[in-house]
Amino acid sequence: MALESLSSLALAAYIVVLSLVCIYGAHRYFLVGLYYRFRKAGRPYASRFNDLPWVTVQLPMFNERYVAQRIIEQACRIDYSADRLEIQVLDDSTDDTQTIARETVERMRAAGHNVVYVHRDNRTGYKAGALEAGLKTARGEFVAIFDADFLPPERILQDTIHYFTDPAIGMVQTRWAHLNRDVSVLTQAQAVLLDGHFMIEHTARNRSGRYMSFNGTGGVWRKAAITDAGGWQHDTLTEDLDLSYRAQLRGWRFVFLPDLTSPAELPPEMTAFKAQQHRWTKGGAQTCLKLLPRVLRSPAEWWIKLEAFFHLTSCVVYILIVLLSLLLGPALYAKVIIGKDPPWLIRYESVLFVIGFGAPLLFYILSQRALRRGWFNSIKYIPALMAVGAGIAFNNAIATLEGFFGKTGEFVRTPKFGEEARKTGDWRHRLAGFRHRRSWQVWAEFGIALYLIACLVGLFFFDNWYERVSAAIPFLLIFIGGYLYVALETFYTQWHASRHSAQSLPS
């Protein structure tokens, strides 16, 4: 009797968590619907500047020895009136990136480009602090921002600046493209994740009049909008999301251009990817805590507030996914022990599976179709995408909890490896210079995988297990594959980097 009670409790908890996950899954369907309703609502700029305004291009960087020269040279190729363009190299580096950047700036200045080098002796405020420091001396009425791993197209200012003839426009964001999309299964999965974020989420939110976010790079700001919103602040790790919401709460409008791309690198290995995801997720939780109450109290329309709620609380899904993976085994055992489910529960659970697991599949497949990629290219990396999404959940759940309950924390940069490493595949050797943390998290991820394997094997000892729970086995396998993949890739990357520890770079 006690066993049946515990089984019923486990099954009830599982259904509750799955229901919460499905609320966010249903929101994905809603975004897809918004996308198809408003995808053609984008309009070209209404007029053009007769005299081009001053633009400052800011290039924030920290220990970017492999890409510093490339981004400075590429920024100098931007097609814009030379007497209206200023380039700021905002270098907080502590390694020989300083020498590389200074020499490149001097060479570009000798070639006639208006480039200035700004170095800070400390990293106060991290990236946000560097951008704010640069803004104090920026001549531009508008500010374009590109991270060190980006390659801004030459016409990016020509294609964005005229949107600002509308005085209500505060920011124009371009879509990220991916220089190393085809390097590995991991980069392919990341590319699909980001394509969904940009093509479906950004397009749906922006063109339907809801709040969207600046992505930290690949966009142009009106300097007055930054100042009016309170400037760059560094009490969160996602200064871009923070400023975006503060600006839109002040009434500034954004423009997203899905057909204009800014190519950049994706983290090609697991440690760098997890560090990036941790920072984005923790910063998102911090921004949620900081600004969601202000959004809900604002005079904005209810439908804007509702979308902002889902946007800012999306980090909670990672906690729910971890809970779901831990409850999945006990729930399956409960189904075997208790016996036949009532018809309503069978139907309800079927609906939950369709919503919870069907929504992300549709979301990402349609994002690839929106980019005119063929059906085969649209679906072949979906299994890897699902595995990565499940496996990274623990890393991001910890980040969410830290964001809600911890301190601001350090802005840990995502390591960039450069063109040569992309062509030769030598990025693992270069990772030796990245300070990665051998924490308990990777062991927890590996432990969850072993726990789920044990749950699966244990089912074989019940005579009626296949009849009762066979439909849930594929989802159990996705969780097992995801946690194993993320954990083993992390172990391998750490081991490979440790082999080159004698050649480690300053960090």
Salt bridges, closest charged atoms under 4 A:
GLU64 OE1 - ARG413 NH1 3.52
GLU64 OE2 - LYS416 NZ 3.12
GLU73 OE2 - ARG107 NH2 2.92
ASP79 OD2 - ARG155 NH1 3.79
ASP83 OD2 - ARG84 NH1 3.83
ASP92 OD2 - ARG120 NH2 2.71
ASP96 OD1 - ARG65 NH2 2.79
ASP147 OD1 - LYS127 NZ 2.85
ASP159 OD1 - ARG155 NH2 3.60
ASP166 OD2 - ARG253 NH1 3.27
ASP195 OD1 - HIS178 NE2 3.13
ASP195 OD2 - ARG181 NH2 2.89
GLU201 OE2 - HIS197 ND1 3.70
GLU201 OE1 - ARG205 NH1 2.82
ASP228 OD1 - ARG250 NH2 2.93
ASP235 OD1 - LYS290 NZ 2.92
ASP242 OD1 - ARG246 NE 3.00
ASP242 OD2 - LYS290 NZ 2.82
GLU265 OE2 - ARG70 NH2 3.53
GLU307 OE1 - HIS27 NE2 2.76
GLU307 OE2 - ARG205 NE 2.77
ASP341 OD2 - LYS335 NZ 2.71
ASP341 OD1 - ARG468 NH2 3.43
GLU349 OE1 - LYS335 NZ 2.66
GLU402 OE1 - HIS278 NE2 3.07
GLU402 OE1 - LYS282 NZ 3.70
GLU410 OE1 - ARG437 NH2 3.58
GLU419 OE1 - ARG70 NH1 3.49
GLU419 OE2 - ARG422 NH2 2.26
GLU420 OE1 - ARG430 NH2 3.28
GLU445 OE1 - LYS274 NZ 2.87
GLU489 OE1 - ARG428 NH2 3.83
